[in-house]
Amino acid sequence: MWKKLHSLTPLSTNLLHRGSASVPYPSATTADPFSSEITSKRSSLSQFSSLLLSPPQFQIEGNYSYSFHSPPSSRVFQTPRLHSGLHGLNSGFFCSIASSPAANSKCWNCNAVASSAVPFLVCHGCRSVQPPDPSIDYFQILGVEKKYDVKVENLEGKYKDWQKKLHPDLVHTKSKKERDFAAEQSARVTDAYRTLSDTLSRAVYLLKLEGLEVDEEGRISDPELLAEIMEIREAVEEAAETQALNHIQAQIWKKLEHWSKSFADAFQSRKYEEAISSIQRMTYYKRANEEIIKKL
Amino acid sequence: MLRNVANRLVGTFSRPAGAPATGAVLQLQRLYHERVVDHYDNPRNVGAFDKTDPTVGTGLVGAPACGDVMKLQIKVDEETGKITDACFKTFGCGSAIASSSVATEWVKGKQMEEVLTIKNTEIAKHLSLPPVKLHCSMLAEDAIKAAVKDYEAKRAKENGSAEAPLEKAADA
């Protein structure tokens, strides 16, 4: 039984991460060997249903024995993906591969079907905390439209609403499994709130959803940009009084606003090269701003 | 500030359960290596040369992911092609500062062709840089190459205009 799940999980996690260039999962070609397994599995549907109703078997113990294809660095994320893989197993897998797992998810506790209106973090029927589903993006969690122009005031309310239901401090009476779910979900909601509240991280996240991740090792030699940044950083370093620093800061804020708008336009028109270079500039200005804040 | 920086580095060492045995060694070396700290506390060759000086090559590189910017300058003896002096100015983490500092130390007294063979892996090894900071040494290698390239470009421009009328030579 374990072996079947072992081989099936990569397929379901592929479902959840299509379009994400950064995820080091096996390529689509490895999915083919599963298709013959799939047809034979369909006959034993009841087996899987019973598995899903008693998830404790494959949740906590021996999770790390499932680190099949992923490199050690992503082992931290094995647990949530395994859980969400099971959701995909139940819904997206047998119904139609293309459908969103979140919409057809069922509660592990009471089997209630998730409604597509609200992200399935907590069951509306029995109030059980669900395992985190990576296919639900931060915009869905906080109930805002997936775009760059977000009203930060709208985020806080939803964030607090979720924490009232998910925060680990509020689930003392529940099972260990559910408390673990709550810890992960709560952390994810906090990540969502932090990422979407800040303009730069929101921009980076939007590109990530399009499959474009920041290259941590990338280097540039654009003389004009670098000379400008060098000048700004030197000015900050040499600034003697608060007034001088405030003056530089005001200039930086103007530039941040300009490039923020530039990103919005570029992203809107799907000009991803421009979007990336806008983000790069914003990152430089933000660093400079942080240095000013340290000095003030 | 170094404490902040050191704390930040400590934060980057995530400790997943079931990590291989080498993780245990990493856990002990959670701070910057003493050589990095040394370069940070006792900066050597920090400064700037005159960009317009024909014997000076300026390399300006950046790592946009972390907002780092690194400037490395070399002073070259025109006759021998030997690098007589070098200086740097880096805005970034301790590893980036140390990498560029080491780079300026290593290029001094060497031929330009020779410094082009300096590899980022040598710098990283010298400073015992962790994997997450390897790009800092790459940046330093890039800076060396950019400085040499800049000097050669300046030289070529100068040589080119030496054959042209005198007014153009005055502009170079």
Boltz contact constraints between the chains, C-beta under 6 A:
constraints:
  - contact:
      token1: [A, 64]
      token2: [B, 18]
      max_distance: 6.0
  - contact:
      token1: [A, 75]
      token2: [B, 16]
      max_distance: 6.0
  - contact:
      token1: [A, 76]
      token2: [B, 16]
      max_distance: 6.0
  - contact:
      token1: [A, 214]
      token2: [B, 65]
      max_distance: 6.0
  - contact:
      token1: [A, 216]
      token2: [B, 65]
      max_distance: 6.0
  - contact:
      token1: [A, 217]
      token2: [B, 135]
      max_distance: 6.0
  - contact:
      token1: [A, 218]
      token2: [B, 65]
      max_distance: 6.0
  - contact:
      token1: [A, 219]
      token2: [B, 61]
      max_distance: 6.0
  - contact:
      token1: [A, 219]
      token2: [B, 63]
      max_distance: 6.0
  - contact:
      token1: [A, 219]
      token2: [B, 139]
      max_distance: 6.0
  - contact:
      token1: [A, 219]
      token2: [B, 142]
      max_distance: 6.0
  - contact:
      token1: [A, 220]
      token2: [B, 62]
      max_distance: 6.0
  - contact:
      token1: [A, 220]
      token2: [B, 64]
      max_distance: 6.0
  - contact:
      token1: [A, 221]
      token2: [B, 61]
      max_distance: 6.0
  - contact:
      token1: [A, 226]
      token2: [B, 60]
      max_distance: 6.0
  - contact:
      token1: [A, 226]
      token2: [B, 62]
      max_distance: 6.0
  - contact:
      token1: [A, 226]
      token2: [B, 69]
      max_distance: 6.0
  - contact:
      token1: [A, 229]
      token2: [B, 69]
      max_distance: 6.0
  - contact:
      token1: [A, 230]
      token2: [B, 69]
      max_distance: 6.0
  - contact:
      token1: [A, 233]
      token2: [B, 91]
      max_distance: 6.0
  - contact:
      token1: [A, 280]
      token2: [B, 64]
      max_distance: 6.0
  - contact:
      token1: [A, 283]
      token2: [B, 64]
      max_distance: 6.0
  - contact:
      token1: [A, 283]
      token2: [B, 67]
      max_distance: 6.0
  - contact:
      token1: [A, 284]
      token2: [B, 67]
      max_distance: 6.0
  - contact:
      token1: [A, 287]
      token2: [B, 67]
      max_distance: 6.0
